[in-house]
Amino acid sequence: MMGLFLIVAGSFFAWRMWLSYEKAQVTRQWSQVPCRILSSRVVSERPTPHSDPAHRVEVRYEYEVDGVMHIGDHIRQVESAASAHLEDVRQKQQGYPAGSSQTCFVNPAAPDEAVLQHGSRAALYSIWFPLLFVLGGFGMLRGALRRSAAQTNPL
């Protein structure tokens, strides 16, 4: 049973990592378009009354596709979680000063959808780890089947 559990759990996590990688790949197929940062600021909020403040970058930019102006507000397709480290967030915000020219990536099928950065492909580089659990689970299953066969057929 432990071998089956490892196969199922490892397969699930490998599948989730593959989906994450595919999501990061999508924007690499999008069109590069010049854009201008309209506003960039650090937003701080408390998720609960007694928690430490969480900080995130809020950015707005404009870009043109087929003669139509659009407004975007996503840095990445999947936004990162708010951070407790204000200095790290401020440093990220400094990369998008208001009035600066940047390159954004626009979905050609839906021009209202744009991002300033591609997602990380790190999930693909780490997918080997849950696959080790799948391999270990198959090893355990194979060993259990061999022992079972040896007990029922002693020669």
C-alpha positions in Angstrom: 0.0 0.0 0.0 2.9 2.4 0.7 4.2 1.8 -2.8 0.8 2.7 -4.3 0.6 5.8 -2.1 4.0 7.0 -3.3 3.1 6.4 -6.9 -0.1 8.4 -6.6 1.3 11.2 -4.5 4.5 11.5 -6.7 2.4 11.5 -9.9 0.1 14.2 -8.5 2.9 16.5 -7.6 4.7 15.9 -10.9 1.5 16.7 -12.8 1.0 19.9 -10.8 4.6 20.9 -11.5 4.1 20.2 -15.2 1.0 22.4 -15.2 2.9 25.2 -13.6 5.6 24.9 -16.2 3.1 25.0 -19.0 1.5 28.1 -17.5 4.9 29.8 -17.5 5.5 28.8 -21.1 2.3 30.4 -22.4 3.4 34.0 -22.2 6.6 33.1 -24.1 4.4 32.7 -27.2 2.8 36.1 -26.8 3.7 39.2 -28.8 6.2 41.7 -27.4 4.8 45.2 -27.4 6.2 48.4 -26.0 4.4 49.8 -23.0 4.6 52.8 -20.7 4.3 52.5 -16.9 1.5 54.8 -15.7 1.9 54.1 -12.0 3.9 52.0 -9.7 3.6 51.7 -6.0 4.0 49.5 -3.0 0.7 48.5 -1.3 0.8 47.3 2.3 -2.1 45.6 4.1 -2.7 43.4 7.1 -4.4 40.2 6.2 -5.7 39.9 9.7 -5.8 42.5 12.5 -3.0 40.9 14.5 -0.7 39.9 11.6 2.4 41.6 10.3 1.8 43.8 7.2 2.1 42.1 3.8 3.5 44.1 0.9 3.0 43.9 -2.8 3.8 45.9 -6.0 0.8 47.4 -7.8 1.6 48.6 -11.3 -0.5 50.0 -14.2 0.8 50.3 -17.7 -0.6 51.2 -21.2 0.2 49.6 -24.5 -1.2 49.7 -28.0 -2.4 46.7 -30.1 -3.9 47.3 -33.6 -4.4 51.0 -32.9 -6.3 50.4 -29.7 -4.9 51.4 -26.3 -5.1 49.0 -23.5 -4.3 49.2 -19.8 -2.6 46.3 -18.0 -1.9 45.7 -14.3 -0.2 42.3 -14.1 3.5 41.9 -13.7 3.2 38.1 -14.2 0.4 35.9 -15.2 0.3 34.3 -11.8 1.0 37.1 -9.3 3.4 36.3 -6.5 2.0 36.3 -2.9 2.4 39.4 -0.8 5.7 39.5 1.2 6.5 40.5 4.7 9.9 41.9 3.4 9.2 45.5 2.6 12.7 46.2 1.2 12.4 43.3 -1.3 9.1 44.6 -2.5 10.5 48.1 -2.8 13.4 46.8 -4.9 11.0 45.0 -7.2 8.9 48.2 -7.5 12.0 50.2 -8.5 12.1 48.2 -11.7 8.9 49.8 -12.9 9.2 53.6 -12.3 6.2 55.6 -13.5 6.8 57.1 -16.9 9.3 54.5 -17.9 9.2 52.5 -21.2 9.1 48.7 -20.8 8.2 45.7 -22.9 5.1 43.8 -22.2 3.9 40.5 -23.5 0.4 40.5 -25.0 -1.9 37.6 -25.7 -2.6 37.9 -29.4 -6.0 36.1 -28.9 -7.0 38.4 -26.1 -5.2 41.8 -26.3 -6.6 42.9 -22.9 -4.4 40.2 -21.4 -0.7 41.3 -20.9 2.2 40.8 -18.5 5.5 42.5 -17.9 7.4 39.3 -17.0 7.3 35.7 -18.0 6.6 33.1 -15.2 9.4 31.0 -13.9 10.2 27.6 -15.5 11.7 26.3 -12.3 8.9 23.7 -11.9 10.3 21.8 -14.9 13.8 21.8 -13.5 12.5 20.4 -10.2 10.0 17.8 -11.6 12.6 15.0 -11.1 12.0 15.2 -7.3 8.4 13.9 -7.2 9.3 11.5 -10.0 11.8 9.9 -7.6 8.8 9.0 -5.3 7.0 7.5 -8.3 10.1 5.4 -9.1 10.5 4.4 -5.4 6.8 3.4 -5.2 7.2 1.2 -8.3 10.3 -0.3 -6.6 8.3 -1.1 -3.5 5.4 -2.5 -5.5 7.8 -4.7 -7.5 9.5 -6.0 -4.3 6.2 -6.8 -2.7 5.0 -8.7 -5.8 8.2 -10.7 -5.9 7.9 -11.6 -2.2 4.3 -12.6 -2.7 5.1 -14.7 -5.7 8.0 -16.4 -3.8 5.7 -17.3 -0.9 3.0 -18.8 -3.1 5.4 -20.7 -5.3 8.4 -21.9 -3.2 10.9 -24.0 -5.2 
